[in-house]
Amino acid sequence: MSRRTILLNPGPVTLSARVRSALTDGDWCHREPEFAALTRHLNAEIARLYAGMEDTFDAVLMTGSGTSAVEAMLASFAPADGGTLVVANGVYGERMARMLAVQGRPHEMVQSAWTAPLDIAATAAALDRRPDLTHVATVHHETTTGRLNDLDALGALCRERGLSMLLDGVSSFGAESIETEAWNLAAVAGTANKCLHGVPGLSFVVARKSLFSHPPKQVGSVYLDLFGYHAAQHGDGYSPFTQAVQAAFALREALAEHREAGGWSARRETYRARARRIHDELTSASVATLLNDNEYSSVLRSYLLPDGLSYARVHDALKAEGFVIYAGQGDLAQTVFRIACMGDIQVTDLDALCRALRSVFRATS
Ligand SMILES: *Cc1c(COP(=O)(O)O)cnc(C)c1O
């Protein structure tokens, strides 16, 4: 067998042997009771991953990438009357505003530069000006830069003013702290193939149970209607549409590994240790970070390309050694590269990565 590839992009991730072998567990029909039982199991495991969600939130599993979960959350819970304030500082926040525009849902956006924190002062001002706004939509870990957004500050505003938070937690769910009450969290969207270490194909929304008992007159999508999924999955366990059966096998094992390893806080520590090691290696080769050290999530960091070294050269040299990194997006495409540290990465992989980084960057510094 050829050498493993270590994925340092923000999902999908390098699979553990246990998760990979679950993919061949069998040919199941998604409309048989064994799959209904598996769906119920996965939803229960996802909801109990955070202590604050276990009793008051329900998870709903769907087939689609993380974007589909975010879009389902907005299509189902962003109000058609009133409005949603999107607080954005990167690609994924801005994408939420685009979704609301496509869905014809009233919204406004408070937009910061991609390298800046969420603009809390402008958010408070917008809320003062627009008492009709009832929801705030934002991104927890903005993967554009690696910034872990300050949701304690934004959440306090939501709580004080009684606004519901709709959160894109796609690149944080399972590895960063998520507060339900302090942030007035209504729903969070996540995916199988980032911090949970499953395969791409399944995503989910975890939302307050009470939300599901008040379906709106019209949901902004047929496929992405979370009320339909919830009624089915939390009724007899079936789903309205074909589910990614093999991805569900993989997610079952990934969630078991996550729990056995100590849950989200243990995963955060694992990522922090990996990120620190990579950071130290790059810093000693004079590679600087885009953001300040203390602004990053545990999951991903963005680094500035040194003068005279293109992204393609760095990417190709690392890929030749078995490591896949990620480019910057938009205006950052020419100046930044990103390294995530999710997935089944062993210490020997990190050793090899550090050697590869040294030869790419030391050669030019
Ligand atoms: C990865 C990611 C998504 C979803 O991307 P997909 O390509 O649909 O998996 C959404 N939001 C954030 C913050 C992400 O990192």
The ligand as an SDF file (V2000), in Angstrom:
LIG
                    3D

 15 15  0  0  0  0  0  0  0  0999 V2000
  -16.0340   23.8100    5.9870 C   0  0  0  0  0  0  0  0  0  0  0  0
  -16.9390   24.8880    6.4300 C   0  0  0  0  0  0  0  0  0  0  0  0
  -18.2640   24.9690    5.9660 C   0  0  0  0  0  0  0  0  0  0  0  0
  -18.8840   24.0040    5.0000 C   0  0  0  0  0  0  0  0  0  0  0  0
  -18.1320   23.7190    3.8960 O   0  0  0  0  0  0  0  0  0  0  0  0
  -18.4850   22.4470    2.9840 P   0  0  0  0  0  0  0  0  0  0  0  0
  -17.5800   22.6280    1.8150 O   0  0  0  0  0  0  0  0  0  0  0  0
  -19.9040   22.5150    2.6520 O   0  0  0  0  0  0  0  0  0  0  0  0
  -18.1670   21.2640    3.8060 O   0  0  0  0  0  0  0  0  0  0  0  0
  -19.0860   25.9450    6.5040 C   0  0  0  0  0  0  0  0  0  0  0  0
  -18.6250   26.8030    7.4210 N   0  0  0  0  0  0  0  0  0  0  0  0
  -17.3760   26.7560    7.8990 C   0  0  0  0  0  0  0  0  0  0  0  0
  -16.9560   27.7290    8.9500 C   0  0  0  0  0  0  0  0  0  0  0  0
  -16.4810   25.7960    7.4100 C   0  0  0  0  0  0  0  0  0  0  0  0
  -15.2280   25.7410    7.8650 O   0  0  0  0  0  0  0  0  0  0  0  0
  1  2  1  0
  2  3  1  0
  2 14  2  0
  3  4  1  0
  3 10  2  0
  4  5  1  0
  5  6  1  0
  6  7  2  0
  6  8  1  0
  6  9  1  0
 10 11  1  0
 11 12  2  0
 12 13  1  0
 12 14  1  0
 14 15  1  0
M  END
$$$$
